[in-house]
Amino acid sequence: MNKKYSQCRDEYSEVGYFVLRDFFTQTEIASLKTVILEFHEHWKVDNQTFYNEEAFNSSLITGSQYLDDAGRLSLFNFISSSKLLEVVHTVIKQNPAFMNTQLFFNPVRPEQKDFWHRDCQYDHDLEGQKKAIQETQVVHFRIPLFDELGMELVPGSHVRWDNEQELNVREELNGYQSYDDLPLGKKIPLAAGDLLVFSADMIHRGIYGLDRLALDVLVFDSSADFIDYVDDDCLPEPKLLEQISNPALFKNTLRLKSL
Ligand SMILES: O=C(O)CCC(=O)C(=O)O
């Protein structure tokens, strides 16, 4: 471990993200890659038009549509490994709950540009977004499978509202485009094996290029109201749950689902 967890916690609350370099071993990344590539190949065939025209991510990687039980189980065990959970607990101390997974890749069309956003902007108007960033947020754990240009983040924007330019850019107001550069953006290049932890509601964009294929695991605080965002099919069924070494992350979600 290249950083003390207390330092990670401080960085997260101050700037909204932290990076752990060489967090995963080559062996861990190689076995993860096998499962993820299997998902990705099936997904691409099934979503050919969407993939060719506009897609830059897929989701529900742990679902039953494209992976068999063995693949799903290895993903569930990876996501809830004690190593990763220790990091999850640095930002969500009590009862973190699994939300979803997403896989980010390059769009097929080279002219498609990477764009600034806060995740909450797709669910809320501006007043709702202002509220969302003051309340509990969803956390992304980004695991690149290949070296990539990484992410561009606006440090501190997880707890503050946009300045005029940021709002114009991410909402495409007053002639601005969501791909315009932002002066406060900080580029975080990532290598296979690194782990980037960042707040879903900070101003951010993925940077397209190289052979990027990154798994994002999304986790939320059980006390926050996010359960409706969770798709049942991406959770382990009882027969898989009992084979997961540390099932708490999924059990927390299943408990909320049953309420
Ligand atoms: O990598 C990308 O294309 C965007 C990533 C992103 O927006 C996210 O993880 O929420």
PDBQT file of the ligand as one rigid body, heavy atoms in Angstrom, charges set to zero:
ROOT
HETATM    1  O1  LIG A 301     -14.750   7.481 -18.584  1.00  0.00    +0.000 OA
HETATM    2  C1  LIG A 301     -15.735   8.083 -19.008  1.00  0.00    +0.000 C 
HETATM    3  O2  LIG A 301     -16.010   8.122 -20.213  1.00  0.00    +0.000 OA
HETATM    4  C2  LIG A 301     -16.646   8.818 -18.098  1.00  0.00    +0.000 C 
HETATM    5  C3  LIG A 301     -16.548   8.319 -16.723  1.00  0.00    +0.000 C 
HETATM    6  C4  LIG A 301     -17.626   8.828 -15.894  1.00  0.00    +0.000 C 
HETATM    7  O3  LIG A 301     -18.267   9.765 -16.211  1.00  0.00    +0.000 OA
HETATM    8  C5  LIG A 301     -17.955   8.213 -14.648  1.00  0.00    +0.000 C 
HETATM    9  O4  LIG A 301     -17.254   7.259 -14.241  1.00  0.00    +0.000 OA
HETATM   10  O5  LIG A 301     -18.947   8.649 -14.036  1.00  0.00    +0.000 OA
ENDROOT
TORSDOF 0
